[in-house]
Amino acid sequence: MEQLEILLLVSRQPDVVWSIQSVYDAILSTPQSVERWLEELARAGLIEKMTGPPAGYRPGADENLHAEIASLDQLYKAAPVRVIEAIYKRDAGAAQSFADAFKIKKPDKSS
């Protein structure tokens, strides 16, 4: 969950270069954990590590990735429990569980 929160935080403000301390101040985890997740997200290509100045992290330049992360952010705001369930659900295929978390039911018009 911390990794998701960090990814969404950094992605929401593409013009900001986030330091480990500024992410820590927003997430309120531990600086070591924040640094580990920022490094992991950068290795995965989900964010970009800036060597400076200023040193820090920001969203990458891939517009398609920005759109995907923005969609994830909207889904997480609309149905956070479903996203959390998909992350922690272990009995089904990971990809299917993740996809299922974003199926938003339309209200039943007969009720």
N, C-alpha and C positions, 0 to 999 in steps of 0.2 A: 504494500500500500504506500509505503514511503517513496518508493521509486516512482510510482504513478503520480503522487502528489508533486514530487520534484519536477518530473517531466512537464506536467500541466502548468506549474508555476512558471517555469522558464519559458515555456511556449506562449504563454498569454501576453508577454511583453517582448516582442521580437527586437526592439531597439535597445533593450537593457542588457548590459553585460553583468551577469550575476556572479558575485564572489561566493566562496564557500560560506563566509560569515553572513552575507545577505540572505542566502537560501536558508541557512540555519535559523536566522532571526524570524523568517516566515514560517518554517516548518516546525521548529522547536523540537528537534530530535537531538542528535549529538553531532558535533562537527565532524567526527571521524566517519560516522555513517553517511552524512550528507556528502562528504568528499568521495567516499566509496561509490555511492550511487551516481554522482555527477561523472566520475571517471567511467563507470560502466555504461552510462547513457551516451557518453562521448565515443567510447569504443564501438558501441552498437550503431553509431551514426545518427542517433536521434537528436543530439545536440552537438554544438561545436565548441571545442576548447580553444579559448583565445590565449595566446602567449603574452599579449600585452602591448603596450599599455592601453587600457587597463587589462590586467590578467583576469580571466574568469570564464564563464560559460554563457552561451546564447544559443537560440535555435539555429539550426543549419539553414542553408540557402535553398533547399529542395521545396518548391511550392506544393508539390503533391503530398509530401510528408506533412507540411504545415496544415494542409486541408484535412488529412487523416487525423492528425492530433487534435485539431479544432473540433472535428466530429466526435472524437472520443471525449473531449472535454464537455461538449453539450450533452452527450449521453450520460456521462458521469454526474452531471448536474441534475439531469432529469430522473435518473434511476440509479443512484449510488449503490443501493443494496444489491441490485442485480449485477453490477460490475464487480463488487466485492465477492459475491457468491461465485461468479465465474472465475475469479482469480484463485479462490481457495477450493473450488470443487475439484476433487481428484478422481472420482469414479468414472467420469466420461472422458472422451477425447478432449484434449486441451483446446484445440482450435474450435471444435464444435461448441464447447462450453462458453468460450469467449464470444463466439458469434451469437449464441442464444441469449447472452446477457443483454444484447442490444436490441432484441425484439421487443418493441414497445407495443403493448396491447392497446387497441383502440377501444374507447368506451362502448359498452353494449348499449345500443340505441333503444332496445326493447325494455330496459329497466328505468 
